[in-house]
Amino acid sequence: MLMELKKLIEANPLFREKLVFPTLKASRLRTLVNQSLNWQHQLCKNPRPNPDIKTLFTDHTCAPPSGARASQVSVPLAAVPKASVTYTPLGSHAPFPPTAAASVNALAGWMGNVAASSSIQSAVIAASSIPLPPNQVSVLKRPRTPPNALGITDYQNAESEQLMKRLLSGAHPVDEVTYPAPIPQVTWSLDDLPKMVVCTLSQGSNITSMDFHPSHHTLLLVGSTNGEITFWEIGLREKLVSKPFKICDLRACSPQFQSTIVKDSSISVTRVTWSPDGSLIGVAFSKHLIHLYAYQASNDLRQLLEIDAHVGGVNDIAFCHPNKQLCVGTCGDDKLIKVWDLSGQRLYVFQDEAPVYSICPHHKENIQFIFSTSFDGKIKAWLYDNIGYRVDYDAPGRWCTTMLYSADGSRLFSCGTSKDGDSFLVEWNESEGTIKRTYTGFRRKSGGVVQLDAGQNHFLAAGEDNQIKFWDVDNTNMLTSTEAEGGLPSFPRLRFNKEGNLLAVTTVDNGLKILANADGLKLLRTFGNRPFEAFRSQCEASSIKVSGAPIVASIPTNISQVERLDGNSPVRPSPILNGGDSASRNLEKPRAAEELPDKTKPWELTEIVNPQQCHIVTMPETPDPANEVSRLLYTNSGAGLLALGSNAIQRLWKWSSNEQNPSGKATASVVPQHWQPNSGLVMTNNVSDANPEEAVPCIALSKNDSYVMSACGGKVSLFNMMTFKVMTTFMPPPPASTFLMFHPQDNNIIAIGMEDSTIHIYNVRVDEVKTKLKGHQKRITGLAFSNNLNILVSSGADGQLCTWNTENWEKKKSVFIQLPAGKTASGDTRVQFNSDQSCLLVVHETQLAIYDASKMERIDQWIPQDTLSAPLSHATYSCNSQLVYASFCDGNIGVFDTDNLRLRCRISSSTYLFTTAVNSNPTVYPLVVAAHPQEPNQFAVGLSDGTVKVVEPLESEGKWGAPVPVDNVIPNGRAPASSAATSNPSADQLQLQR
C-alpha cells in the first residue's frame, strides 16, 4: 500500500518534485490506525471494553447498551484524558502509566506472534507501535513463535488467561466518564547523585561482583576472583566476614568438574546476589558450581546448597518466582538456563543456541518470565513451560549484554559492548520490543565490557574509561561523570544500594570506593553517633556464626578497626558534615579488637633474628642482575614486583595462580617467576654518558599496571608492561629527572622532579611541559599527590617540604624538616600520603616524621637510637597505613605503629641474609622497602647486592609483633626503660597525642 501511495503521489504533476516521500517503517500504517481508533474510543461517552469496529470510513462511537442512560457530560478537546485501562497511550511523547493493561500488553508486545495483530480488532487491543526517532534504528527482528504454539493466549497458563480477561473487561461504568489522576512526578537534582567519595576499602583480591542488601542499605556483599565472598558493613568500613571458597563434597560433583578442578584448582566468583527479602545469598562460580546461603538478621550464615549446575562457567545467577515459588535461575557456558528450587531440585531447563551471558527474571502482573542474553548477541524471553523461547532479537552490539529493570519494574534497559569495543546503553519499549532511546557518551573502541546499574527510578550509571558516567533515564545525553578521585579501572564494576544514596565502585588496587549523596552521608553518620564500645558489645553478642556444612571456615568473633568519615574529603562543604555534632565527625579510631594488647602480660618488643620466625622468599636470579636495587614497586594488582637497578635495567617477577597460591597474589610462601615477553626484550633505560654513577634512578607505575615510566640519568622512557617496548622517550638531560609521579586522575599528566631543583608538570599526550615549579634549592627527591586536599607535596635534598595547589600550581607553603642537632640537610627526603590523605609520612636518614597534611605541621617524630641507631635508608606505609616499614643502613628493619611512631617489631639482617652476606664488606642492607598493596603485613626489600626478598609473618602470628600499650609511654612521649627503643622525641617536640 505504501508503494502504491508513493507511485500515485509521484505521478501527480502538482506534487512532482515538490514533495519528498519519507521512509516509512512497515508498522507505520498500523500505528496511525491504532492512534486513530484509540483517540476515537477515548472520546466515547459510553466506552465499551471490547468495541465493535466495522469500518474506518466513519468516526467510531460506542452506543449505550439498551436501558442505559446516556451521559450528558461533555468532554472538551483540550481536556481529553489519557487512554483508559483498556488501551495504552500512543506516541513517544506519552508517559507509561502503571496500569495493569500496560503490563499485560507489554508482554504481549514482546511475545505475541505476528498474526495476532493482523486484524484491526486485535490492533486496538494490542499495544501500539511507537515509531522510533529518526536517529534510532531498530536492530530487532520479529518475535519467534514456537512451532507448536499458536499465539500468546495458547501458551499462557490459566491464571494468565483469567488475568487477560479480567483486565480487558475492566472498563469504566457505562454512564460516567472519569479522568485518570495524573502520576506524581518526583523531582530530583544533580545533588541526588552519589558522587562524593566517603571511604576506600581494601578487598585484597580483584572484585568480580557486588550487591547491597535489599533492606540493610549499608551491608554490601562482594565476590572476588579468588573465590571468596565478603560482607562489608559500610557504616563501619569493616569486613564482617570473609568466606573463602571450599568444595562441600567433591565426590558428589560431576566427573567433568572433578577433572577440571584437579587440572586447575583456581576458581573465581562470577556473580553474587541477594534474594528479594535479603534472607538468602546466591553465589555463582567460574567452574560448574553455585552456592546458596541462608542469612539471618542475627548474623547467622549457613550454607544451604552446593549445586554442580553447569558444564563450564556459571555466568549468572538470579532469584525468580515461577508459580509463586522462590527459586534460583542460573545460566552458563553450556548454553543452558536452569531453574532450581531451594531444595536443589531442577525444575526447568531452557536450551539456548550459544553460551548464555546473563539472565533477568521479571514479571508483569502474574506472568513470570526470564530474559536472557547470550554471547552471540541474542536477547530471548522464556516462560516457565519448557516449550522454548518466545523472542529472538538482536541486542545492540551483538555480543555481551546485560538487561536491567528500573527499581519499580516499569522500565527496561540494556547495556552491552560489541566485539569491536563499541558500547550501547538503551531503553526498550516493551510494548513492541523496540528501542525507545539510545544513550550517548561512551568512548568508541574501548577494550572491555561496560557494567550498568540503575539508581532508584531516576538515573543510570555505567563504568567506562576509568570513570563513572551518569544519565537521567529520560535524557539520552550523558548527565555527568566522575573519576571518584582516581584509581578506577578502565571498566569499573559498580552497584547502587536500593535507596540509591550509596554507590560502590571497584578500584585498580583490588579494593572498592563508596560514593554517597547527602542522604547517604546522613545514613553513614548514624554509625558515627553510636558509642563504639556499645556497638562492639552488641556485635560480639550476635557475632557471625557459621554452621552446617564443614566447608565453611571459622569466623572470628571480633570486629576490626572502625574508621571515621574523612573530614578532609573534597565533597565538602556539605550541609550534612558541616551541620551536625562535631564530636561525631572527629571520632577517634578505636583499635581493632585483635590489636588490643593483653594487659595480663608485660609488653615486649618483638625481635625476629632467624629465618624460622617468619616467611621469606628470594626473587629468582635474572640474566642481567643489578649491582644494587635502587627502586622497588609492587604492581597495583598485587601479583608482581618491579625492581629498577643501578644498571638502569628493570626486572619483573610475577606470581601465578595455582594450587599452592590460588589467589595468584604475591606471597612469601611461593617462589615467583622472572617474567619477560616472548620477544626477549629487556626494559633498559637510556643512560647519560656523564657520571653514570651519579645518576638518580626513578620509576612510576600507571594505575592499571599497563605502563611503567622510568629514568636513570638519561631520558625518561615509557614502557609497555606487556611487551616491554619503549612507547616514547622524553625530557632529555640536562637537567636529569630525579623523581617521577603519575597524576592520580590522569595518566597523561606526570610530575617530574629534576636535578636542578625544579618540578615539571608534563603532558605526555601533547609532549609539552605545562608548567615549571620552583621553590627548592637542591634536587627533588620526593613527590606525592593528594586528591582530597588538591595539593602536590614535594621534598628535596635541601630538607625542604613544599606544597603546591594542583589547580593553579601556585606554591602554598614550605617548611624545613627539623634535623637533630649538628646535622645538616643532605641525602634524600621522601614523602608519602597515608590512605585517607590526611597525614604525610616524611622519611630522611635522620628521622621518621608524620605531618598533618592540611597544615604541614609535624605531629610525630622518631629518631634512630639504641638497636636501631643506623641511618634510615627508606620507609613506607603499609597498605592500610596502620604500620610503617623502615629499613636501615646496618640491615635492620623496623615495624612501627603509625600511631605515635612506636616500634613494635625489629627484624635483624640475620633473618633474611645468608651468613656470608651478614658479615660482608661492604654491608649488605635494604636500599628500598615496598609494601604490598592489599596485604598490610607483607613487604618487600631491595638490597644493595641486587637481590629482592618478600617477607611475611608466620600464619600463627598473623602480624608483626604487638602494639605498644599506651601505658608504656609517659606523657613526654618517651617509653619506659624496657621499651626505650620505641619512641624518642626531644623535649621541644611534644605534639605526640592526637
PECORNOR-V707869 format. One record per residue. NEAR is the number of other ideal C-beta (glycine too) atoms within 10 Angstrom. Layout:
# PECORNOR-V707869
NEAR + NEAR
This chain:
# PECORNOR-V707869
6 + 13 + 7 + 8 + 12 + 13 + 11 + 10 + 14 + 12 + 9 + 11 + 7 + 7 + 12 + 10 + 7 + 9 + 11 + 6 + 12 + 9 + 8 + 14 + 15 + 8 + 17 + 14 + 14 + 17 + 19 + 14 + 17 + 23 + 16 + 14 + 21 + 19 + 15 + 18 + 20 + 17 + 16 + 18 + 17 + 20 + 18 + 15 + 15 + 13 + 20 + 9 + 16 + 10 + 8 + 12 + 5 + 8 + 10 + 18 + 14 + 20 + 11 + 16 + 10 + 5 + 6 + 12 + 9 + 11 + 16 + 7 + 10 + 8 + 15 + 6 + 6 + 5 + 8 + 12 + 13 + 17 + 21 + 21 + 17 + 23 + 26 + 25 + 18 + 22 + 10 + 11 + 7 + 13 + 12 + 16 + 16 + 11 + 20 + 16 + 22 + 23 + 20 + 24 + 26 + 24 + 25 + 25 + 24 + 27 + 25 + 21 + 18 + 10 + 11 + 19 + 23 + 11 + 11 + 15 + 15 + 14 + 20 + 21 + 19 + 22 + 26 + 27 + 25 + 22 + 18 + 18 + 12 + 8 + 9 + 15 + 11 + 16 + 16 + 20 + 12 + 11 + 21 + 17 + 22 + 14 + 7 + 9 + 17 + 12 + 17 + 25 + 13 + 13 + 18 + 21 + 15 + 7 + 13 + 20 + 13 + 12 + 19 + 22 + 11 + 12 + 19 + 17 + 10 + 14 + 17 + 14 + 10 + 17 + 15 + 10 + 18 + 10 + 10 + 12 + 6 + 10 + 11 + 6 + 7 + 9 + 7 + 15 + 8 + 12 + 11 + 19 + 23 + 29 + 19 + 24 + 24 + 21 + 20 + 19 + 21 + 19 + 24 + 24 + 27 + 23 + 25 + 20 + 23 + 25 + 20 + 23 + 17 + 15 + 13 + 16 + 20 + 20 + 20 + 24 + 23 + 26 + 27 + 23 + 22 + 23 + 25 + 19 + 21 + 23 + 21 + 24 + 18 + 24 + 23 + 22 + 20 + 18 + 17 + 19 + 20 + 18 + 22 + 15 + 21 + 14 + 17 + 17 + 11 + 10 + 6 + 12 + 19 + 13 + 7 + 14 + 19 + 16 + 9 + 17 + 18 + 10 + 7 + 11 + 16 + 19 + 21 + 22 + 25 + 21 + 23 + 25 + 20 + 21 + 18 + 13 + 10 + 18 + 14 + 19 + 25 + 24 + 25 + 28 + 22 + 18 + 24 + 25 + 23 + 24 + 26 + 21 + 22 + 17 + 21 + 12 + 10 + 10 + 16 + 15 + 21 + 15 + 21 + 15 + 20 + 21 + 21 + 17 + 24 + 27 + 17 + 17 + 20 + 28 + 23 + 24 + 27 + 20 + 18 + 22 + 15 + 20 + 11 + 8 + 13 + 15 + 22 + 26 + 25 + 24 + 30 + 26 + 19 + 19 + 19 + 18 + 24 + 23 + 23 + 22 + 14 + 16 + 7 + 14 + 10 + 13 + 16 + 18 + 10 + 24 + 11 + 23 + 12 + 13 + 18 + 28 + 25 + 21 + 26 + 21 + 21 + 19 + 15 + 21 + 18 + 16 + 22 + 21 + 20 + 24 + 24 + 25 + 28 + 23 + 18 + 16 + 21 + 22 + 24 + 23 + 21 + 25 + 24 + 22 + 15 + 12 + 14 + 18 + 23 + 23 + 21 + 16 + 24 + 15 + 25 + 24 + 23 + 17 + 21 + 22 + 29 + 21 + 20 + 16 + 16 + 17 + 15 + 9 + 13 + 17 + 19 + 20 + 22 + 23 + 27 + 26 + 24 + 19 + 11 + 11 + 16 + 16 + 26 + 21 + 24 + 23 + 20 + 22 + 25 + 24 + 22 + 25 + 22 + 22 + 21 + 20 + 21 + 16 + 23 + 12 + 19 + 19 + 15 + 8 + 9 + 18 + 9 + 16 + 20 + 25 + 22 + 22 + 23 + 20 + 26 + 17 + 15 + 20 + 23 + 23 + 26 + 25 + 24 + 25 + 20 + 20 + 21 + 26 + 22 + 22 + 26 + 17 + 19 + 11 + 12 + 18 + 9 + 17 + 17 + 15 + 17 + 19 + 17 + 25 + 21 + 20 + 23 + 26 + 20 + 18 + 20 + 27 + 19 + 23 + 21 + 23 + 25 + 18 + 18 + 24 + 23 + 27 + 28 + 25 + 28 + 26 + 22 + 21 + 23 + 25 + 21 + 24 + 22 + 25 + 25 + 26 + 25 + 17 + 17 + 25 + 22 + 16 + 20 + 22 + 18 + 11 + 21 + 20 + 12 + 15 + 9 + 16 + 9 + 9 + 16 + 16 + 10 + 11 + 19 + 12 + 10 + 13 + 17 + 18 + 17 + 17 + 10 + 15 + 16 + 9 + 16 + 19 + 11 + 7 + 17 + 12 + 13 + 14 + 23 + 18 + 16 + 22 + 18 + 18 + 23 + 20 + 15 + 14 + 22 + 14 + 21 + 13 + 8 + 15 + 11 + 22 + 22 + 11 + 9 + 15 + 10 + 10 + 9 + 16 + 17 + 11 + 17 + 9 + 13 + 18 + 17 + 15 + 15 + 12 + 15 + 13 + 16 + 9 + 9 + 5 + 8 + 11 + 21 + 10 + 19 + 18 + 13 + 23 + 12 + 10 + 14 + 8 + 16 + 19 + 15 + 17 + 21 + 14 + 22 + 12 + 11 + 18 + 10 + 13 + 14 + 24 + 11 + 18 + 26 + 22 + 23 + 24 + 23 + 26 + 21 + 21 + 20 + 26 + 25 + 22 + 25 + 24 + 25 + 26 + 24 + 19 + 19 + 23 + 18 + 26 + 25 + 22 + 23 + 16 + 25 + 13 + 18 + 12 + 10 + 12 + 18 + 19 + 24 + 21 + 25 + 27 + 21 + 19 + 13 + 15 + 14 + 21 + 13 + 13 + 16 + 15 + 15 + 6 + 9 + 8 + 14 + 14 + 23 + 17 + 26 + 17 + 14 + 19 + 8 + 10 + 9 + 14 + 6 + 10 + 23 + 20 + 23 + 26 + 20 + 22 + 20 + 15 + 20 + 17 + 20 + 14 + 18 + 23 + 24 + 25 + 30 + 29 + 24 + 20 + 19 + 25 + 22 + 18 + 21 + 15 + 21 + 10 + 13 + 19 + 13 + 16 + 12 + 12 + 14 + 19 + 20 + 13 + 19 + 9 + 17 + 24 + 30 + 26 + 26 + 22 + 20 + 20 + 18 + 19 + 18 + 14 + 19 + 11 + 18 + 24 + 23 + 26 + 27 + 21 + 20 + 16 + 21 + 18 + 25 + 19 + 19 + 23 + 14 + 19 + 9 + 8 + 10 + 10 + 14 + 11 + 12 + 14 + 21 + 10 + 18 + 24 + 11 + 17 + 21 + 32 + 24 + 22 + 24 + 22 + 22 + 23 + 20 + 21 + 21 + 14 + 24 + 24 + 24 + 29 + 27 + 25 + 21 + 19 + 24 + 19 + 24 + 22 + 23 + 25 + 13 + 20 + 8 + 8 + 14 + 10 + 14 + 14 + 13 + 15 + 16 + 11 + 20 + 16 + 15 + 11 + 5 + 5 + 15 + 8 + 17 + 14 + 15 + 20 + 27 + 19 + 21 + 20 + 22 + 19 + 18 + 19 + 24 + 19 + 20 + 26 + 24 + 24 + 26 + 24 + 17 + 22 + 23 + 20 + 24 + 22 + 21 + 15 + 24 + 17 + 11 + 17 + 10 + 20 + 18 + 25 + 25 + 26 + 20 + 23 + 13 + 11 + 17 + 20 + 12 + 16 + 13 + 23 + 23 + 22 + 25 + 20 + 20 + 23 + 24 + 18 + 19 + 21 + 24 + 25 + 26 + 25 + 27 + 23 + 17 + 16 + 24 + 21 + 26 + 25 + 22 + 25 + 22 + 18 + 17 + 21 + 26 + 24 + 27 + 20 + 22 + 22 + 27 + 18 + 20 + 17 + 22 + 26 + 23 + 13 + 8 + 8 + 18 + 15 + 11 + 13 + 5 + 7 + 16 + 22 + 22 + 28 + 21 + 25 + 21 + 22 + 23 + 21 + 24 + 24 + 21 + 19 + 21 + 24 + 28 + 27 + 26 + 28 + 24 + 23 + 18 + 22 + 21 + 26 + 19 + 27 + 23 + 22 + 21 + 12 + 8 + 5 + 16 + 10 + 18 + 26 + 21 + 19 + 19 + 22 + 15 + 12 + 10 + 17 + 19 + 10 + 8 + 12 + 22 + 17 + 19 + 12 + 6 + 12 + 20 + 15 + 19 + 26 + 26 + 18 + 21 + 14 + 8 + 7 + 17 + 11 + 14 + 19 + 12 + 12
